[in-house]
């Protein structure tokens, strides 16, 4: 088997319009497309082909553990945390130190956890700026 990377990360959500609001306005991701009749929206992550696909699932967030956890790379997680708070997105915790730099996590309205992490301590591992 030849696994070459991430395709899309699928996240169950309870409401497509609320998902678009959170991922576009809250996190600042671009909407690549929506198919409301199928209950899906794909959000771009930087210039990469893979993205985050929200899919309506009526059971999302109904007291079950978080359905999904994904971390996205940012140049500065502490700055990203400040920007999220300015946008009204509640942080799960304050930014915390990790081996490669800093990370912060938020939760969408259905309990899916989105982490933002940087490589400030290990710049040789970071993706190049676009």
ZAGU-34723 format. One record per residue: residue in one letter; x, y, z of N, C-alpha, C, O in turn. Coordinates in Angstrom, 3 decimals, padded with zeros to 6 digits. Each point is the difference from the previous one (the first is absolute). Last residue first. Example, Ala and Ser with C-alpha at 12.3 -4.5 7.8 and 13.67 -1.06 7.14 Angstrom:
# ZAGU-34723
- rest;nxx;nyy;nzz;caxx;cayy;cazz;cxx;cyy;czz;oxx;oyy;ozz
- s;012.850;-002.250;007.080;000.820;001.190;000.060;-000.770;001.090;000.730;000.509;001.108;000.169;
- a;-000.219;-006.828;-000.239;-000.890;001.190;000.000;000.900;001.200;000.000;001.036;-000.019;000.665;
# end
This chain:
# ZAGU-34723
- rest;nxx;nyy;nzz;caxx;cayy;cazz;cxx;cyy;czz;oxx;oyy;ozz
- x;003.115;030.344;001.623;-000.468;000.110;-001.395;-000.160;001.423;-000.382;-000.384;000.296;-001.131;
- x;003.732;-003.109;004.834;-001.082;000.981;-000.175;-000.365;000.064;-001.471;000.859;-000.161;-000.867;
- x;001.227;-004.421;002.926;000.377;001.347;-000.454;-001.218;000.908;-000.115;-001.111;-000.476;-000.229;
- x;001.415;-003.516;003.879;-000.305;000.164;-001.424;000.429;001.411;-000.415;-000.049;000.927;000.809;
- x;002.524;-003.410;003.338;-001.165;000.785;-000.401;-000.169;-000.001;-001.513;000.959;-000.107;-000.765;
- x;002.706;-001.831;003.454;-001.121;-000.887;-000.246;-001.235;000.720;-000.555;-000.953;-000.643;-000.441;
- x;005.025;002.859;001.795;000.367;-000.866;-001.116;-001.117;-000.988;-000.341;000.012;-000.587;-001.082;
- x;-000.225;003.633;004.863;-000.368;000.578;-001.293;000.368;-000.877;-001.204;-000.589;000.140;-001.072;
- x;-000.127;-000.598;006.357;000.555;-000.924;-000.992;-000.324;000.493;-001.413;-000.690;-000.696;-000.745;
- x;-000.766;003.077;004.624;001.213;-000.612;000.546;000.710;-000.907;-000.999;001.181;-000.302;000.168;
- x;-005.272;002.400;-001.382;000.930;001.075;000.360;001.313;-000.559;000.547;001.067;000.553;-000.264;
- x;-005.384;-002.339;-001.939;001.313;-000.656;000.062;001.075;001.032;000.315;001.086;-000.020;-000.579;
- x;-006.852;-000.556;001.540;001.079;000.612;-000.779;001.291;-000.788;000.193;000.068;-000.922;000.812;
- x;-005.914;000.225;-000.515;001.331;-000.203;000.560;001.054;000.644;-000.893;-000.172;000.101;-001.214;
- x;-005.480;-000.880;002.496;000.899;000.806;-000.829;001.371;-000.080;000.657;000.146;000.286;001.189;
- x;-005.056;-003.384;-001.091;001.204;000.536;000.611;000.792;000.808;-001.004;000.017;-000.318;-001.189;
- x;-005.304;-001.597;002.086;000.923;000.500;-001.006;001.179;000.609;000.749;-000.166;000.936;000.783;
- x;-004.213;-004.532;000.310;001.093;000.838;000.479;000.934;000.345;-001.155;000.478;-000.877;-000.719;
- x;-006.001;-000.445;001.485;001.207;-000.333;-000.752;001.096;000.980;000.395;-000.238;001.206;000.061;
- x;-004.369;-000.970;001.544;000.998;-000.668;000.805;001.227;-000.476;-000.754;000.885;-000.610;000.600;
- x;-004.794;003.271;-002.126;-000.354;-001.410;000.150;001.043;-000.788;000.770;-000.095;-001.224;000.092;
- x;000.396;006.035;-001.403;-001.220;-000.183;000.782;-000.399;-001.453;000.257;-000.900;-000.239;000.806;
- x;006.088;001.196;-001.409;-001.136;000.500;-000.767;-001.276;-000.278;000.801;000.070;-000.634;001.053;
- x;004.856;001.549;001.101;-000.986;-001.020;-000.312;-001.083;000.625;-000.850;-000.431;001.125;000.254;
- x;006.062;-000.255;000.899;-001.369;000.500;000.075;-000.922;-001.167;-000.342;000.440;-001.037;-000.497;
- x;005.188;001.915;002.060;-001.117;-000.773;-000.533;-001.312;000.738;000.213;-000.192;000.697;000.996;
- x;006.025;-000.006;-001.462;-001.237;000.428;000.638;-001.122;-000.814;-000.634;000.079;-000.375;-001.170;
- x;005.860;000.615;001.552;-001.266;-000.478;-000.542;-001.151;000.604;000.785;000.163;000.435;001.141;
- x;005.705;000.029;-002.231;-001.198;000.275;000.782;-001.225;-000.541;-000.710;-000.016;-000.121;-001.225;
- x;005.084;-001.723;000.630;-000.349;001.418;000.138;-001.176;000.178;000.934;000.084;-000.313;001.188;
- x;002.127;-003.943;-002.201;000.359;000.760;-001.198;-000.288;001.493;000.118;000.461;000.782;-000.831;
- x;-001.454;-003.956;004.398;001.404;-000.181;-000.372;000.420;000.865;-001.181;001.144;000.450;-000.059;
- x;-005.112;001.485;002.907;000.234;-001.365;-000.477;001.452;-000.073;-000.470;000.690;001.018;-000.043;
- x;-004.210;002.496;003.196;001.271;-000.323;-000.625;000.049;-001.477;-000.378;-000.414;-000.865;000.772;
- x;-004.116;004.077;-000.486;000.896;-000.816;000.815;001.216;-000.408;-000.813;-000.056;-000.137;-001.222;
- x;-004.526;003.909;001.517;001.069;-000.632;-000.781;000.963;-000.742;000.921;000.335;000.483;001.082;
- x;-005.063;-000.174;000.963;000.957;001.012;-000.452;001.031;-000.698;-000.884;000.155;-001.219;000.087;
- x;-004.743;-001.172;-000.087;001.024;000.306;000.994;000.808;001.175;-000.525;-000.085;000.348;-001.178;
- x;-003.787;-001.377;-001.084;-000.158;-001.072;000.984;000.991;000.175;001.139;-000.324;-000.264;001.159;
- x;-001.685;004.444;-004.045;001.112;-000.947;000.039;-000.306;-001.087;001.026;-000.565;000.286;001.055;
- x;-002.943;002.882;-004.035;000.492;-000.351;001.331;001.107;-001.042;-000.102;-000.146;-001.013;-000.685;
- x;-001.526;004.997;-002.814;000.123;-001.450;000.123;000.632;-000.313;001.351;001.081;000.496;000.317;
- x;-001.916;003.963;-002.368;-001.032;-000.552;000.867;000.020;-001.514;000.129;-000.968;-000.593;000.476;
- x;004.050;003.773;-002.776;-001.136;-000.414;-000.828;-001.127;-000.611;000.823;-001.033;-000.385;-000.548;
- x;005.114;001.678;002.606;-000.558;001.227;-000.587;-001.232;-000.310;-000.841;-000.915;000.819;-000.086;
- x;003.358;-004.445;001.793;-000.748;000.667;001.066;-000.627;001.300;-000.498;-001.124;000.329;000.378;
- x;003.946;-002.625;-003.337;-001.228;-000.762;000.234;-000.853;000.666;001.072;-001.214;000.125;-000.157;
- x;005.481;001.664;-000.640;-000.914;000.292;-001.107;-001.327;-000.736;000.170;-001.062;000.568;-000.255;
- x;004.520;-001.483;003.305;-000.494;001.367;000.206;-001.008;000.373;-001.085;-001.021;000.625;000.286;
- x;003.212;-004.738;-000.724;-000.907;-000.035;001.139;-000.603;001.376;000.249;-001.199;000.119;000.253;
- x;004.561;-000.507;-003.496;-001.251;-000.585;-000.485;-001.036;-000.036;001.117;-001.178;000.267;-000.236;
- x;005.525;001.064;001.326;-000.676;001.056;-000.761;-001.342;-000.505;-000.526;-000.983;000.741;-000.013;
- x;003.643;-003.880;002.129;-000.427;000.990;000.991;-000.717;001.162;-000.682;-001.005;000.492;000.512;
- x;002.953;-003.917;-003.181;-001.213;-000.449;000.681;-000.496;001.010;001.030;-001.208;000.128;000.201;
- x;004.071;000.262;-004.840;000.132;000.437;001.390;-001.297;-000.331;000.738;-000.999;000.700;-000.160;
- x;001.677;-002.085;-004.429;001.331;000.542;000.270;000.227;000.335;001.470;001.125;-000.099;000.488;
- x;-004.360;-003.983;-001.899;-000.041;001.454;-000.155;001.399;000.538;000.289;000.794;-000.683;000.646;
- x;-003.590;-004.422;-001.632;001.214;000.788;000.233;-000.249;001.475;-000.284;-000.606;000.356;-001.011;
- x;-002.935;-004.237;002.868;000.427;000.698;-001.208;001.228;000.837;000.340;000.102;000.555;001.095;
- x;-003.028;-005.122;001.010;000.830;001.185;000.217;000.456;000.527;-001.343;000.353;-000.759;-000.903;
- x;-004.712;-002.413;002.938;001.009;000.230;-001.030;000.771;001.257;000.365;-000.572;000.972;000.492;
- x;-003.515;-004.738;001.243;001.013;000.943;000.479;001.024;000.112;-001.115;000.537;-001.008;-000.460;
- x;-005.972;-001.020;001.448;001.182;000.178;-000.829;000.929;000.992;000.676;-000.446;000.921;000.685;
- x;-003.676;-002.344;001.290;000.004;-000.900;-001.142;001.311;000.049;-000.765;000.369;-000.969;-000.664;
- x;-001.508;001.832;006.075;000.289;000.693;-001.250;000.174;-000.998;-001.146;000.699;-001.005;000.133;
- x;-003.728;-000.954;003.589;001.321;000.630;000.021;000.271;000.721;-001.327;-000.670;-000.272;-000.997;
- x;-004.415;-000.053;002.308;001.057;-000.969;-000.248;001.352;000.699;000.101;000.059;001.229;-000.052;
- x;-004.414;000.939;000.403;000.505;-000.576;001.230;001.076;-001.052;-000.207;000.498;-000.566;000.973;
- x;-002.523;002.788;-004.767;-001.083;-000.408;000.889;000.515;-000.734;001.224;-000.519;-001.061;000.347;
- x;002.810;002.940;-004.547;-000.042;000.806;001.214;-001.078;-000.374;000.989;-000.296;000.793;000.894;
- x;-000.477;-002.669;-005.661;001.213;000.745;000.366;-000.234;000.829;001.246;-000.981;000.737;000.099;
- x;-002.229;-003.544;-002.681;000.471;-000.436;001.318;001.208;000.796;000.481;000.435;-000.184;001.137;
- x;-002.510;000.807;-005.527;-000.916;000.418;001.069;000.461;-000.397;001.400;-000.424;000.618;000.977;
- x;003.348;000.601;-005.278;-000.305;-001.253;000.692;-000.892;000.386;001.175;000.471;000.638;000.941;
- x;002.085;001.759;-005.603;-001.083;000.017;000.976;-000.277;-001.419;000.490;-000.203;-000.929;-000.782;
- x;004.968;002.829;-000.917;-001.107;-000.825;-000.476;-001.075;-000.039;001.077;000.275;-000.355;001.145;
- x;004.622;003.106;-002.840;-001.067;-000.109;000.993;-001.147;-000.775;-000.630;-000.424;000.297;-001.116;
- x;005.885;-000.021;000.006;-001.342;-000.159;-000.543;-000.987;-000.190;001.140;000.064;-000.990;000.729;
- x;005.147;003.072;-001.772;-000.884;-000.496;001.048;-001.401;-000.045;-000.593;-000.529;001.021;-000.441;
- x;005.152;-001.608;-002.544;-000.717;000.993;000.780;-000.774;-000.653;001.114;000.163;-001.188;000.280;
- x;004.074;000.536;-004.496;-000.911;-000.516;001.024;-000.681;001.129;000.756;000.519;001.114;000.083;
- x;002.656;000.184;-003.332;-001.175;-000.600;-000.603;-000.930;-000.589;001.051;-001.212;000.192;-000.099;
- x;004.494;004.043;001.184;000.029;-001.447;-000.162;-001.290;-000.499;-000.641;-001.056;000.609;000.168;
- x;002.495;003.942;001.264;000.007;-000.308;-001.431;000.010;-001.501;-000.254;000.182;-000.436;-001.137;
- x;-002.362;002.236;005.663;001.118;000.620;-000.723;-000.091;-000.367;-001.480;-001.097;-000.060;-000.555;
- x;-002.456;-002.162;002.443;001.030;000.204;001.014;001.247;000.463;-000.738;000.719;-000.806;-000.592;
- x;-006.439;000.625;-000.503;001.402;-000.066;-000.365;000.903;000.261;001.186;-000.321;000.790;000.887;
- x;-004.784;-002.978;-001.062;000.744;001.203;000.351;001.460;-000.199;-000.354;000.580;-001.041;000.307;
- x;-005.818;-001.089;-001.578;001.444;-000.231;000.063;000.694;001.328;000.218;-000.262;000.976;-000.703;
- x;-004.904;-003.355;001.627;000.758;001.193;-000.387;001.471;-000.347;000.139;000.403;-000.654;000.963;
- x;-005.775;-001.938;-000.960;001.460;000.064;000.106;000.540;001.356;-000.417;-000.604;000.717;-000.797;
- x;-004.073;-003.004;000.656;000.456;000.358;001.338;001.503;000.036;000.156;000.524;-000.392;001.043;
- x;-003.598;-000.372;-004.933;000.696;-001.168;000.547;000.562;000.288;001.387;000.554;-000.890;000.645;
- x;-002.827;004.275;-003.040;-000.922;-001.135;-000.074;000.631;-001.310;000.494;-000.717;-000.942;000.338;
- x;003.328;005.045;-000.607;-000.990;-000.018;001.084;-000.934;-001.209;-000.036;-000.359;-000.536;001.049;
- x;005.262;001.641;-002.668;-001.059;-000.754;-000.656;-001.093;-000.169;001.057;-000.096;-001.044;000.644;
- x;004.828;004.354;-001.547;-001.035;-000.571;000.857;-000.974;-000.763;-000.892;-000.221;000.371;-001.153;
- x;005.777;001.551;000.973;-001.314;-000.252;-000.582;-000.953;-000.484;001.079;000.416;-000.490;001.049;
- x;003.766;002.679;-000.122;000.288;-000.434;-001.371;-001.287;-000.324;-000.740;-000.167;000.365;-001.164;
- x;001.427;002.997;005.391;-000.965;-001.006;-000.431;000.328;-000.349;-001.445;-000.087;000.852;-000.884;
- x;003.675;000.958;004.724;-000.795;000.328;-001.186;-000.966;-001.144;-000.300;000.324;-001.172;000.195;
- x;001.556;002.682;004.821;000.273;-000.877;-001.145;-000.882;000.396;-001.175;-001.111;000.492;000.193;
- x;001.363;001.372;004.514;000.566;000.711;-001.141;000.369;-000.890;-001.174;000.806;000.396;-000.843;
- x;-002.975;-001.101;005.454;001.379;-000.425;-000.247;000.649;000.704;-001.182;001.225;-000.007;-000.123;
- x;-005.704;001.347;001.334;000.742;-000.220;001.241;001.456;-000.335;-000.238;000.890;000.681;000.509;
- x;-003.884;-000.079;-004.212;000.128;001.249;000.758;000.825;-000.168;001.268;000.772;000.888;000.360;
- x;-001.355;-004.774;-003.161;000.377;001.144;-000.843;000.237;001.254;000.851;001.081;000.585;-000.053;
- x;-002.441;-004.613;002.215;001.256;-000.267;-000.701;000.446;001.169;-000.881;001.199;000.241;-000.146;
- x;-005.360;000.103;002.637;001.127;-000.280;000.884;001.308;-000.120;-000.776;000.978;000.672;000.326;
- x;-005.022;-000.069;-002.790;000.277;001.179;000.828;001.241;-000.227;000.861;000.873;000.866;000.061;
- x;-002.485;-004.481;-002.551;000.609;000.996;-000.889;000.364;001.241;000.800;001.076;000.567;-000.191;
- x;-003.442;-003.833;002.497;001.361;-000.464;-000.300;000.723;000.996;-000.894;001.168;000.314;000.231;
- x;-005.706;000.394;000.697;000.812;000.307;001.180;001.446;-000.444;-000.202;000.924;000.653;000.485;
- x;-004.002;-001.755;-003.852;000.178;001.460;000.048;000.861;000.408;001.195;000.853;000.879;-000.121;
- x;-002.036;-005.493;-000.297;000.950;000.444;-001.029;000.245;001.510;000.054;001.146;000.439;-000.096;
- x;-002.325;-003.895;004.158;-000.697;000.994;-000.812;000.996;000.597;-000.990;001.036;000.531;000.399;
- x;000.231;-003.999;002.703;-001.447;-000.075;000.163;-000.776;000.927;-000.912;-001.196;-000.204;-000.211;
- x;006.119;-002.548;-000.505;-000.558;001.245;000.543;-001.517;-000.142;000.077;-000.587;-000.824;-000.701;
- x;005.605;-002.189;-000.133;-001.455;000.007;000.108;-000.471;001.285;000.673;000.557;000.417;001.016;
- x;003.973;-001.237;-004.064;-000.493;000.302;001.341;-001.526;-000.025;000.003;-000.635;000.654;-000.828;
- x;005.383;-002.255;-002.242;-001.453;000.113;000.074;-000.437;000.205;001.435;000.414;-000.736;000.896;
- x;004.135;001.602;-004.136;-000.397;-000.380;001.345;-001.499;000.241;000.083;-000.462;001.122;-000.209;
- x;003.631;-002.289;-004.290;-000.822;000.956;000.730;-000.247;-000.541;001.399;-000.003;-001.212;000.212;
- x;004.007;-000.417;-002.459;-000.924;000.450;-001.034;-000.854;001.083;000.636;000.415;001.159;000.015;
- x;004.736;-002.646;001.402;-001.405;000.145;000.390;-000.802;000.435;-001.212;000.421;000.883;-000.746;
- x;004.089;-003.741;-000.065;-000.368;001.188;000.765;-001.472;000.007;000.333;-000.700;-000.985;-000.233;
- x;003.130;-002.612;-002.100;000.760;001.197;-000.361;-000.369;001.256;000.757;000.636;001.036;-000.196;
- x;-000.517;-006.863;000.101;-000.764;001.129;000.537;000.833;001.253;-000.182;001.145;000.067;000.446;
- x;-001.223;-005.205;-002.414;000.773;001.235;-000.134;-000.857;001.173;000.467;-000.739;000.583;-000.793;
- x;001.133;-006.397;001.251;-000.841;001.176;000.000;000.887;001.239;000.000;000.999;000.049;000.717;
# end
